[in-house]
Amino acid sequence: MRDNLKKILLGNFLIDEGSIKNWGYIFFLFTICLIMIYSSHLVDSKIIKIGELKNEVSVLQSNFISKRKEVMKLKMESNVSLLMSNRNIESSITPPKKIIIE
């Protein structure tokens, strides 16, 4: 056990006979590690992009709500009548009549 550990630490498994299999295995592990690192970077960049998009959505939602409040205030009858009174247009005293066509 101790000799095997010593051989591994000294790297004898890379220079002994039949070391071609070991080099192939090391190359395989190296490529797997590179693929894992690359995929983790891709995942991290996508997570950052998702966070930015969530922030943008929340800003757009708050803008939408504020604009909707403004529109509702502008559509109120009291506000419309005030704006029309400046133009000398007043609301009718008699209610409208419904016309039914048969």
Buried (B, 14 or more C-beta within 10 A) or exposed (E): EEEEEEEEEEEEBEEEEEBEEBEEEEEEEEEEEEEEEEEEEEEEEEEEEEEEEEEEEEEEEEEEEEEEEEEEEEEEEEEEEEEEEEEEEEEEEEEEEEEEEE
